[in-house]
Amino acid sequence: MPENPEQQETLRWPTNLDRAGIERRVIEVREVARKNALAEIVGFFEGVEHMGPAQIGANVVAALTWLQDKPQHRALTMQLEMVAMNLKNLKNLK
């Protein structure tokens, strides 16, 4: 088994993320997007730490939609897909 559990996660066996984990993932996506001049993705997640669950969910879906026809950004898509699988964990928080 790899030391890093993220190496084994898949959409079939996703990591169970809480709000902090979800925020960490989308912040990571935001910063990679910033380095790659993907202003649209950066915009979806700017200030995510202050967003409510519904806004985070809507922005994750919007970002996935934007990335849908951009296979060159598959790594970002995969991170956001994992977040999307865990959005239900936000409903009772904040």
C-alpha positions in Angstrom: 0.0 0.0 0.0 1.4 3.4 -0.9 2.3 5.8 1.9 0.1 8.5 0.4 -3.6 7.4 0.4 -4.4 9.8 -2.4 -2.3 7.6 -4.7 -4.9 4.9 -4.3 -8.1 6.9 -4.4 -10.4 6.6 -7.3 -14.0 7.7 -7.9 -15.0 4.2 -7.1 -13.2 4.3 -3.8 -13.0 8.0 -3.0 -11.4 9.5 0.0 -13.9 10.7 2.5 -13.4 14.5 2.7 -14.7 16.8 5.4 -15.0 20.6 4.8 -11.3 21.2 5.6 -10.4 18.5 3.1 -12.7 19.9 0.4 -11.3 23.4 0.9 -7.8 22.1 0.8 -8.5 20.4 -2.6 -10.1 23.3 -4.2 -7.4 25.7 -2.9 -4.9 23.3 -4.5 -6.9 23.4 -7.8 -7.1 27.2 -7.6 -3.4 27.6 -7.2 -2.5 25.2 -10.0 -5.0 27.0 -12.2 -3.4 30.3 -11.2 0.0 29.0 -12.3 -1.5 27.9 -15.6 -3.3 31.2 -16.2 -6.8 29.6 -16.0 -8.5 32.6 -14.7 -12.0 31.0 -14.9 -11.0 28.3 -12.5 -9.3 30.7 -10.2 -12.4 32.8 -10.1 -14.6 29.9 -9.1 -12.6 29.2 -6.0 -11.3 32.7 -4.9 -12.4 33.1 -1.3 -13.7 29.5 -1.0 -12.9 29.6 2.7 -15.8 32.1 3.2 -18.3 30.4 0.9 -21.3 28.5 2.1 -21.9 24.8 1.1 -24.3 25.7 -1.8 -21.9 28.2 -3.3 -19.0 25.7 -3.1 -21.1 23.0 -4.7 -22.3 25.3 -7.5 -18.7 26.5 -8.2 -17.4 22.9 -8.3 -20.1 22.0 -10.9 -19.4 25.1 -12.9 -15.7 24.4 -12.9 -16.2 20.8 -14.0 -18.5 22.0 -16.8 -15.9 24.5 -17.9 -13.2 21.8 -17.9 -15.4 19.3 -19.7 -13.9 19.8 -23.1 -10.3 20.5 -21.9 -8.6 17.1 -21.6 -5.2 18.8 -21.1 -6.4 19.7 -17.6 -7.4 16.2 -16.6 -5.6 16.4 -13.3 -7.7 19.4 -12.2 -10.8 17.6 -13.4 -10.0 14.6 -11.3 -9.4 16.6 -8.2 -12.8 18.4 -8.6 -14.5 15.1 -9.3 -13.3 13.8 -6.0 -14.6 17.0 -4.3 -17.9 16.6 -6.1 -18.2 13.1 -4.6 -17.9 14.6 -1.2 -20.1 17.6 -1.4 -22.8 15.9 0.6 -20.4 16.2 3.6 -20.8 20.0 3.5 -24.6 20.1 4.1 -24.5 19.9 7.9 -21.5 22.3 8.3 -21.1 26.1 8.3 
